């Protein structure tokens, strides 16, 4: 059985959004409860967050943007770049802890301390652009991790799988011209869902052409459609790319009980998706896989979804 890490830190709860906002601390509480109540914690390598260094953030974000984010939080401003992006005095520091914790997980995987991990962090990251916040996201967590693995650990090829129901515009744009990072996103069709990007013709540009792949799904689709895409397109694409490590932008918001989308994945469907990803990682990159939380807002469903997710990483399924 693999050695599985679990990144969770109660300081992530200190990022406070306004009443009625979907991205709330209770999301992480529900995820932690599901994993704890299943008795999994003693079998996991528990990891607490550490703060990222500023130069690590600067690999993916403009210095001016980083300073603006810090100053806005310090000034008590409550939103950044859009009403969607709620911030508080602690948000900047918590965002640094999210990135830092994820990078520490990356180090542990590369050193062989753990084989894979689930990073239960907030704020999420896949919508964050180089110079602006977007879609509840401030720092590009997964993109920064990919760059860190390449620069600090000489990883040649990074595969990123994004099954959050919303397209990860930030991750895609940051690697649009980079042939060493393969970004694959399956998401609700941009005509019906935020952020309106992620169409099939978006395939990367210049030297990165062909290492971006989007599969938009129409509302009302569910397990059958997703699994068909995975088996016929997703898995073959990754087998062709041959990544040295796989990073997953894990969003649970395509669940049929989640109000944030019109996609109808079941709890079992999410498990089937993750099993295929784990099998692919075992086959292609010695099981090196890091799952990073993005969306997912159905609080009653998050405990079981997180429990199943971690059990599959642990090969308990």
Steps between C-alpha positions, in 0.01 A plus 500: 500500500624851424595751766239774478534852637217725616558875507258677734549798727239674714653833402338449160170568677610858574431611143151639561252584227170686531171329598351312207832460319555141376870474589481480879705338778228239553614336176828394661328406824274261307794350313702448819198347676447246224861385511515499881169320552612227259798431728754585229710759684727250684594344165585830331811715516350817650657817367459853635546804280812710475511842339623530143796726425421805291732392219294181465184705449683722252561205269136530392384848609608858439670672795259792472202266528644326806563835673153624408344187651699541821417870531128449438480240777698724735270793425187307596355493148247218465513413130764489228453545124143363515221458759564125470843538660425565866802577716572583863805617694637143515438395139846588364681303771263203464554498124876483566437204733296326233782526246770420756321193626455368148866558416602314815286209387681512166836482679387201705383314190827566318705390803298177523354571843152462351377367166191715455291752693177692532542870573188640670578868460330835462486731323485297177720599209425388144323822392774736624673686217853639501377849589152464650277301730207312352237245600585485875869447405800724579814293445532231232563212743535217249698705246748612766541137609568389142765770453656414838530133408669591175743758634586347837471129428590481129164349407482510123133445422203585723148382425211700647148357510223746588156351561356796685171581327636846408782540251836586658573806289789608721688172481446477127617854428811469714617197301350590163843514332670228705535158336637343820165532683192319368176656624181298450167638621155345489233749607153631438471665159615866514175617340326400824765535769758733651753616385392463137830351385622149423369428153630210295697722262713634789802274461793718602707736286849509354725235651213402732257415224354156563575485873172660600188290458145600592192284504186708568193305609142615447268544802312190604786260427639274769696186578459331162625799301795569730619141509475471123715813462754366746532159340497614136684834518641594839700184576640461145608868502695452824650174381629687196640789708663271762515735803757456776238603758127573493331788680121499536288811535229329701160666488197325642259756354387282208300295749129471431424653841727803450318820407804644321452302180262316273717187480365186666791292623412259778714416801583169330591687183760707685647180642524343156676810366754498781566127465588549136732789588676300772540202267641731235748653746610154614557399140664815365691665785555252784188620682623859544173689532404817688132591531423864581153618603325753277119525512219299656222665697239236594584482871293186560686314225856616564569258789432188296664639187818585690502166682467307175762717333757432769418128522568469127834679539580250775396208274234404753238468227 
